[in-house]
Structures are given as structure tokens and as C-alpha cells.
Amino acid sequence: MTTQDANEIASHQLPATPLDPELAAARAEKIKVSMISLCGCWGCSLSLLDIDERMIGLLDRITILRSSFTDIKRIPERCAIGFIEGGVANDENIETLRHFRDNCEVLISVGACAIWGGVPSLRNLVGLEDCLAEAYLDSPTAELGAKPVVPYDRHLPILTNNVYPCHEVVHMDYFIPGCPPTPEAILDVLEDLIEGRPVNLPTSLHHFD
């Protein structure tokens, strides 16, 4: 991790929040859940949808306040559980992850990108400058006759020098491995938390495609 990225991440870090009181209170009613995709492919979010008809019964016990399938940009109120897909690759990812840590009682890394950096972290091997040059300046698919440039706009998030797993930025409470995880793995962890059981994800549900 570079000094620049470390300083950037450190400025966004928040201490972990206590786990038990809010979850206990939430179980008296529907548990509030939020989800977000950072630098990932949405495969983990699609795994949640692959719960299929079991989602009907699940929605009797949870309320999804924010997800990648809605246009809600911020968590509207404090949640018991937050799911994070994807790693941290830019300043917007850091801010979003901080917002989730600050507003979720339990925060869960879902999938290889959130846990280890995943495929996007391959750019760490060559460095950001060389990666951008290969993608935009020296690309064999660059438009003929056009002067190649690296895109820049004040609305574009600023890339971090490396891609980081979520737990290197904020404290994460649980991890669901997989690329993507199976629907059963996500449902297993969610049901443990809803029912107040210790989270105990069996290795038989670990999945890498």
C-alpha cells in the first residue's frame, strides 16, 4: 500500500460498532438490510437474486433499504446488516464503504473482490500508470488517427494507486467467500444473523467458479 493510499484510507476509517444490542432490538421486527457493489462485477448481487422463491419468505423477515437494484444512493436509516460486494478502487468506494460502516451494525464482505481484491486487483501487479497507459494510450483498439488520452473529468472518481479488500479500509465483521458465493451461502449467513445464531458457514457452501 502506498503512503498516499494509506493516508487516504486512514482518513476514512471508523471504529467497528457493537454488534449485539441493535441486532437484538431489530429481531423484534423486520431486520433492515442494505447492499452495495463497489469495484466488482455484480455477480455476488445476482447470487442473492438466485435465492429465487425463497426470497418471498425472506422478505417477511427483512426490509431491504438500499441495494444495487434500486436508485437509492444512500442508506436512509441505520441498518442491522450491510452486504458489500467488490473491492476498493477509488475515492468514491472509500466514502461509500465508510458510509456503510457508519450505518450498519454488522458489515459483511461478500465474494472474492470484497475479501481479497479479486480480478480488479490484478492491476496492482503493473501499477496504475502503466495500467491506464495500456488501456487508453497504447491500446490496440484505440481509434485510428485520434490522439489517445486518459479520460479525466471532475465527476469521475479518483482511482487509488492499488485495489484493496474492504477489511483494509474499515472493520468487516464476516466474510462470505466465493466468486460468486452460492445463493445458499448468502442465505445461510443471513438466516443465522436473523435468528440470532452464531454465524457458522460450512465449507461445503464455499464456491469458486
C-alpha positions in Angstrom: 0.0 0.0 0.0 1.4 3.4 -0.9 1.7 6.2 1.6 -0.8 8.2 -0.4 -3.4 5.4 -0.4 -2.7 4.7 3.3 -3.3 8.3 4.2 -6.5 8.4 2.1 -7.8 5.2 3.6 -6.9 6.1 7.2 -8.8 9.4 6.9 -11.9 7.4 6.2 -11.5 4.6 8.8 -14.1 4.3 11.5 -14.1 2.0 14.6 -16.3 -1.0 14.5 -19.7 -0.6 16.2 -21.0 -3.0 18.8 -22.9 -5.9 17.3 -25.4 -7.3 19.8 -27.8 -4.5 21.0 -29.2 -3.3 17.7 -29.5 -6.8 16.2 -31.4 -7.9 19.3 -33.7 -5.0 19.0 -34.1 -5.5 15.3 -35.3 -9.1 15.7 -38.4 -7.8 17.4 -39.5 -6.5 13.9 -38.2 -6.8 10.4 -34.4 -6.6 10.2 -33.2 -3.7 8.0 -30.6 -4.8 5.4 -28.6 -2.8 2.8 -26.3 -3.9 0.0 -23.8 -2.2 -2.3 -21.4 -3.2 -5.1 -18.1 -1.4 -5.2 -15.4 -2.5 -7.7 -16.9 -5.8 -8.8 -19.0 -7.4 -11.4 -22.4 -7.7 -9.7 -22.1 -11.4 -9.7 -22.5 -11.6 -5.9 -25.6 -9.4 -6.1 -27.0 -11.7 -8.7 -26.4 -14.7 -6.3 -28.7 -13.0 -3.9 -31.4 -12.9 -6.6 -30.8 -16.6 -7.2 -32.3 -17.3 -3.9 -35.4 -17.3 -6.1 -38.7 -18.2 -4.5 -37.1 -18.3 -1.1 -36.9 -14.5 -1.3 -40.6 -14.4 -0.7 -40.3 -15.9 2.8 -37.2 -13.9 3.5 -39.0 -10.6 2.8 -41.4 -11.4 5.6 -38.4 -11.1 8.0 -36.2 -8.4 6.4 -36.6 -4.9 4.8 -34.1 -4.1 2.1 -33.4 -0.3 2.4 -30.7 0.0 -0.2 -29.4 -2.3 -2.9 -27.6 -2.3 -6.3 -31.0 -2.9 -7.9 -32.5 0.5 -6.7 -31.6 4.1 -7.4 -31.2 4.9 -3.7 -27.7 6.4 -3.3 -27.5 6.5 0.5 -28.8 4.3 3.4 -31.9 6.2 4.5 -31.7 5.0 8.1 -29.5 2.8 10.3 -29.4 -0.9 9.3 -28.8 -4.1 11.2 -26.9 -5.8 8.3 -24.9 -4.5 5.4 -23.5 -6.6 2.5 -20.5 -5.3 0.5 -19.6 -6.7 -2.9 -16.5 -5.6 -4.7 -13.1 -4.2 -3.6 -12.0 -0.6 -3.1 -10.5 1.0 -6.2 -11.3 4.7 -6.0 -12.1 7.5 -3.5 -15.9 7.1 -4.1 -15.6 3.4 -3.0 -13.8 4.5 0.2 -16.5 7.0 1.0 -19.3 4.5 0.3 -17.7 1.8 2.4 -17.3 4.3 5.2 -20.9 5.3 5.0 -22.0 1.6 5.3 -19.7 1.0 8.2 -21.1 4.0 10.0 -24.7 3.0 9.3 -24.7 -0.8 9.6 -24.5 -2.8 12.8 -22.9 -5.8 11.1 -20.9 -5.4 7.9 -20.2 -8.4 5.6 -17.7 -8.8 2.8 -19.3 -10.9 0.0 -17.2 -12.6 -2.6 -13.6 -12.7 -3.7 -13.3 -9.0 -4.7 -14.5 -7.7 -1.4 -12.4 -10.2 0.6 -9.1 -10.3 -1.4 -9.4 -7.6 -4.2 -10.3 -10.2 -6.8 -9.7 -9.7 -10.5 -9.6 -5.9 -10.4 -6.6 -6.1 -8.0 -4.5 -7.6 -10.9 -3.7 -4.1 -11.8 -1.7 -3.9 -8.6 0.9 -6.0 -10.4 1.7 -3.4 -13.0 0.9 -0.1 -11.3 -1.8 2.4 -12.0 0.1 4.5 -14.5 1.1 1.5 -16.7 -2.4 0.1 -16.4 -4.0 3.4 -17.7 -1.4 3.6 -20.5 -2.2 0.1 -21.7 -6.0 0.7 -21.5 -6.1 4.1 -23.2 -2.7 5.3 -24.7 -1.2 2.1 -26.1 -4.3 0.0 -26.6 -4.5 -1.9 -29.9 -8.2 -1.0 -30.1 -7.5 2.8 -29.9 -9.3 4.8 -32.6 -7.1 5.3 -35.7 -6.0 8.8 -36.2 -7.2 10.0 -32.9 -4.9 11.3 -30.2 -5.2 8.9 -27.3 -5.8 10.4 -23.9 -6.6 9.1 -20.4 -10.1 10.1 -19.6 -10.4 12.8 -16.9 -13.5 14.6 -15.6 -14.2 16.1 -12.2 -17.2 13.8 -12.0 -15.1 10.7 -12.4 -13.9 9.1 -9.1 -10.2 9.3 -8.4 -8.5 5.9 -8.7 -6.5 4.7 -5.8 -3.0 3.5 -6.7 -4.0 0.0 -5.7 -7.2 -2.0 -5.4 -7.8 -3.1 -1.7 -10.0 -5.6 0.0 -12.7 -4.0 2.2 -11.2 -5.0 5.5 -8.0 -3.0 4.8 -10.2 0.1 4.8 -12.8 -0.5 7.5 -13.5 -3.3 10.0 -15.6 -6.1 8.5 -17.5 -8.5 10.7 -18.0 -11.5 8.5 -16.8 -12.9 5.2 -18.7 -15.0 2.6 -16.1 -16.4 0.1 -16.8 -17.3 -3.4 -16.7 -16.0 -7.0 -19.5 -15.6 -6.7 -20.8 -17.2 -3.4 -23.7 -19.6 -3.8 -27.2 -18.3 -3.0 -27.2 -20.9 -0.2 -24.1 -19.4 1.4 -25.6 -15.9 1.5 -28.9 -17.2 2.7 -27.2 -19.3 5.4 -25.3 -16.4 6.9 -28.3 -14.1 6.7 -30.6 -16.6 8.4 -28.0 -17.1 11.2 -28.0 -13.4 11.9 -31.7 -13.1 11.7 -32.3 -15.9 14.1 -29.5 -14.8 16.5 -27.4 -17.9 15.9 -23.6 -17.8 15.7 -22.6 -17.4 12.1 -21.2 -20.8 11.0 -20.8 -21.0 7.2 -19.9 -24.6 6.3 -17.0 -25.1 3.9 -19.3 -27.2 1.7 -21.0 -23.9 0.7 -17.8 -22.2 -0.4 -17.8 -21.8 -4.2 -15.3 -20.6 -6.8 -16.4 -20.8 -10.5 
